[in-house]
């Protein structure tokens, strides 16, 4: 069974940090790129970061560039999103997702380019000002 499980969300003050984890199972981890997305109430889902299947390419949306860092531990089948200098506008449910290498191409602007096949359930991040 394919599973992506996010953890590490919570309540933090503005300027603080959190590290999200995305633990994957049930598929060949290093054959998939992993992306992080977020959705705030009343807003569209936003792709904020991704790491390619080779783990050699990373992407950050302008909204998080310089503050968030994505990394991977292939031995643990886990991708992390280190979030620093958090702002109130970072408040959202954060999701990780997996996109198969050389799978279907995503819509223009899709982080790392490929359509995402598997999604986690999300973890809430709330930043208080």
C-alpha positions, -999 to +999 in steps of 0.1 A: +000+000+000+013+034-010+016+058+019+029+094+024+026+105+059+034+141+069+044+151+104+059+180+122+032+206+119+020+227+147+016+262+162+046+285+161+051+322+166+061+344+137+099+342+131+100+307+144+109+274+127+094+240+120+106+209+102+081+189+084+087+153+075+072+132+047+076+095+053+070+073+022+063+036+019+049+012-007+067+025-037+103+028-050+112+060-032+142+070-054+122+067-086+099+095-075+103+132-070+087+146-039+069+179-037+055+200-009+023+219-014+002+240+009-034+252+010-047+280+031-084+285+038-101+301+008-070+299-013-058+276-041-033+249-034+003+262-039+033+242-049+061+255-028+090+231-031+102+199-047+132+177-049+138+155-080+140+118-081+178+120-084+177+144-055+200+166-075+175+193-083+154+214-060+128+241-066+113+267-043+084+291-050+092+328-046+070+329-015+094+306+004+127+310-013+155+317+012+134+306+041+125+269+034+149+241+026+140+207+012+161+177+018+159+139+015+171+109+034+168+080+010+179+055+037+148+065+056+125+071+027+118+105+041+118+140+027+120+170+050+110+206+047+129+229+070+109+261+075+126+291+090+115+327+096+079+317+095+053+343+087+015+344+094+009+340+057+026+306+059-004+293+078-019+264+058-023+227+056+010+213+041+009+182+019+037+161+004+032+143-028+052+119-051+057+122-088+070+093-108+102+100-128+093+102-165+056+100-156+029+123-170+039+159-174+022+182-150+005+215-159+029+245-165+043+255-132+040+221-116+070+218-092+096+195-107+075+192-139+058+158-135+022+151-124+019+140-088+005+105-083+004+100-046-006+125-019-004+125+019-032+136+042-016+169+052-003+185+084-015+218+098+010+247+102-003+277+121+019+308+125+008+333+151+017+369+147 
